[in-house]
Amino acid sequence: MFSSKPAAGYPDYYEKMTSYINLVANPATSLDDTATARTFPVIEDKAQETVFAYVDTASSRARIAAVSNKLAAGKVAIIGLGGTGAYVLDLLAKTPVQEIHLFDGDVFSQHNAFRSPGAASIEALRSSPLKVDYFYEQYSRMHRYVFPHPEYVADANVQQLQEMSFVFLCLDNGAAKLGIVQYLETMAISFIDVGMGIYLNASANALGGIVRVTTSTPQQRQHVHANQRISFGEAPGGNEYQQNIQIADLNALNATLAVIKWKKLCGFYLDLENEYHSTYTIDGNNTLNEDMLHEIATKIGA
């Protein structure tokens, strides 16, 4: 008597379940319009079938679980958690990527709290935790496979990146970055380098500048060096981080643009232009894409 299967059947499981929920809930709602079957209980992943401590109901609710699964493979490293890197972690922790590895040898200080996600407590700042330990504690609550590495990446330990499928470079040491880039290129590992050049306009007493995202994959490397898209210098003017002006919203934007590009490479987002270098200019709110993959491929006859 309870069966309510339509002649053509239900198009999917969601429609079937919501139809039966409505059959049960509507009489209650007619008596009390605040009554609802949608209580949104916390659903823990006790069987550890995914990388999350609790089930990703956002993807299932939006019916994009199949698309989200494109992000499930691989090990991703974030090198540098000073500002942009922390926001990269915030976004990656909400994806089903297999593992997230954090590399940074510095402590989490008071100035970091003003350009990182979340709100650090005074107690946390007083304890001067290592950045990797601080962010591990925060994000391992959600993603089971976050691994802290309390060290800077240099020539002596760069081999730790060998098993990574992708690397986000969010560091300010140009010389160290050059060695890492050369290693990643040798090992055919894809990476994204982020940076920002922010300056104080004295006459306007306001900040201006550019946020940059540069991508490198085995399919396209030459733009990094031929077009000098990444700075490996330490002298003033040669390093985007030299003046060290960083603002939380720009760090977050830099990380967001980088993670969006990574998701494009994974097939999560549609990518028709295949840009490998993009910049956002604060004044004018302009985004510029350059070094298109298909243009390079055309020039070399691929």
N, C-alpha and C positions, 0 to 999 in steps of 0.2 A: 504493500500500500504506500510505502514511503518512496518508492522508486520514482524518479523524475527524469529519466533518460529521454532526451528528444529523439525523434525518429532518425535523424542524421547523426546522432551521437554528439559528444562534446569535442570541440576542436583541440583541446589540450587539458592537462590535469588541473591547471589553475581554474579554468572555467567550470570544470566539474565540481571542485571543492567549494568554490565561492557560491555556486548555485545551491548546493546543499546547506551551506552555512546560512544563506539568506532564508531558506525554508524554515530553519530552526529559529533564527534570530528575529525574523519579522514579527511574530506574535508578541515577543517580549518588548520589542521596540514600540509596538502599538500601545502598550501599557505604560512604558517608560522610555521617553525619547533619548534618555542618556544611556540606556543599555546598549552594549556593543559586544560583538564577538572578537573585535580587533583589540586585544589587550597588549599585544607586542611583548610577550614574555621573553626573557633572555634565554637563548638556545645555545647552550655550550656544546662544543665539539668534543665530547668526552671520548669518542672513539678515535680521535686524532686522525680523521680522514683527510683533513686539509691542514694548511699551515697556520690557520687561525685558532685562537683559543675559544672563539665563539663563531657561530656560523655567519657567513657573509649573506645576510638577508637583503642587503641593498641591491646586489646583483640579481638575485632571484626575484625580488620585488619589481625590478625594472625589466626583467626577462632578458638579461644580457649575460647570463652565466656562461653561455657558449663562447661569447666574445671575450669575456674576462679570462677564460681558461687559456687564451693565447699568451697570457702573461705568466703562466704557472711554471714554466720551465726555466732552468738556468740559475746561476749564482751571480749575484750582482754586488759589486764593491762600491763603497762611497769613500773617497780619500779626501779627508778634510771635513770637519764638522763645525767650523767657526761661525757660519751663518747660512749661506746657501745650502751647504751639505746637510745641515740639520733639517731644512725644509724638504730636501730630496728624500731624506729618510722618512719624514712624516707622510709623504705621498706614497713611497714604495711600501711602507708598512701596511697600507690599505689595499695592496694588490696580492695575488696569490703566488708571487715569485718564490721560487724554491728556498733560496737563502739570501740574507742581506748581511754583508760583512762591512764593519765599520773600522776605518783606519785613522787614528789621530793620536799623537803622543802628548797633547796639551791638556791642561786642566780647564774645567768649565768655570769661567770667572764672571764677575758681575756685569762687565760690558757685553759678554756673550748672551746674557739673559735678555738684553734689549734688542737682539737681532736674531732670536731663535724662536721656534714655535713653543707654545705653552707659556706657563708662568712659573718660573722657578721660585721656590721658597727661600726665605732668608737662611733657614737652617741648612738647606742644600748648598747655598753659596758659601756659607761659613765652613763647610766640610771640604771645600775645594776638590770635588771629585774629578776624576779624569772625564773628558768629554765622552769617550766611548762608553764608560761605565754609567754615566748619568743618562745618556740617551738609550742605552740598553735597558736600563731599569724602566724607563718610560714606555718604550715601544715593544718590549718582549711581553708586556701584558696583553697585547693584541696579536702580534705575529710571533709564533713559536721559535722561528729560526733566524734570530738576529744574533750575530756573533761579533763581540767587541775585540779589537786588536789594539792594545794601548801602545802604539808605536807609530812613528813617522815612516812612510815608505821611501826607501832610498835604494841605491844600487845593491847594498848588502842583503836586503830582504825582499827585493822586488819580485822574487820567484813565488812569493805567496799569492800573487795574482794569476798564476798559471792556470788554475782551475776555474777562473771567473769567465762567465760568458759575456759580461758587460761591466764597464767601469765608469763611474762618474768622477771626474777630476774637479775638486772644489778646493784646491790648495793655492797658496800664494807664493810658494817657493819655486821660482822659475827654473833654477838649475835642477832641482829634484824632479820637477815636472817633465823636463826634457828627457831625463833618464827613464822615467815611467812611460812616456809616450813611445820612445824608441823600443822599449821592451814589449809594450802592447802591440806595436806594429809587427815586431818580429814574431810574436806568438799568434798573430792573426786574431786579436781580441778587439772587438768594437768598443769605442768609448765616446763620451761627450765631455768636453771641457767647457766650464762656465767661467764668466768673468764680468766685471763691471768697472767702468771708469767714471767715477762721480767727482765733480769739482764744485767748489764754492764760487759763485759769481758775486764778486765783491760789490759791484755797483747795485745789483738787485737784491743783495743779501739773500740769495736763494740758491738751491742746488740744481745742477744740470748734469747731464751725462748720458751714457749708453750702457745697456745691459746686453751681453753677448752669449750666444750658445753656438758652439762649434762641434760638429759631429764627425767622427772618423770611423770607417768600417773597412774591411778588406776590399770592398768594391770601390772604395774611393779614399785615397790617402793624400794625394799630391797637393790638394788645396791647403792643407795644414802648413806645409813648408813653402810651396811655390808662391802662394798668396799671403803667407805670413799671418794666417788667421789666429794663431796662438802665440803669445809672447812668452819667451823663455828668459827674458832679461830681468835684472834686478835693479838697474839704474832708474832714477826718477824719470817718469814718462815712459819707461819701457815695460812697466808692470801695472796692470789695471788695479791691483790691490795696494800699490806703493803708498798712496796717501791714506789708505785704510778707511775711507768713508764708506760705511755700509749702513743701510737703512732696512729695517725689517720687511717693509713692503716690497722693496726692490730685491732683497734676498729671496723672498717668497716667489716673486715673479720670475726671477732667474731660474729657480728650482722648478717652478711649474712649467715653464717653456722647455726646460731640459727633459723633464719626465714625459711631457706630451710628445716630444720627439722620439724618446725611447719607446713609447707606446705605439707610435707610428711604425717604427722599425719592426715591432712585434706583430703588426697587423691589427692592433686594437682600434686605431683610428685610421680613417681613409687618408691617404697621402698621395696626391696627384702631382705635386711639384717636386717632391724628393729633395728638398733643400738640405744642404749640409752646413750652412752657416747662416745665422740670422741675428739681427740686432734690433733692439727696441730703444728708441730715442725718447727721452722724457719730454723734451720740448717738441710739441707737435704731435705727440702720441703716435709716432710712426714706427711700423715694423717693416724691416727690409729683409728679404730672403735672397741668398746668393749661393753660388756653387751648386747648381742643380745637378743631380746625378745624371739625368738623361743628356744634359748639355755636354758634360765631360765624356760620356760614353760615345756621343756623336762625334766629338772631336778626335777621339782615338780610334774610331772606326768599329766600335763594339756593336 
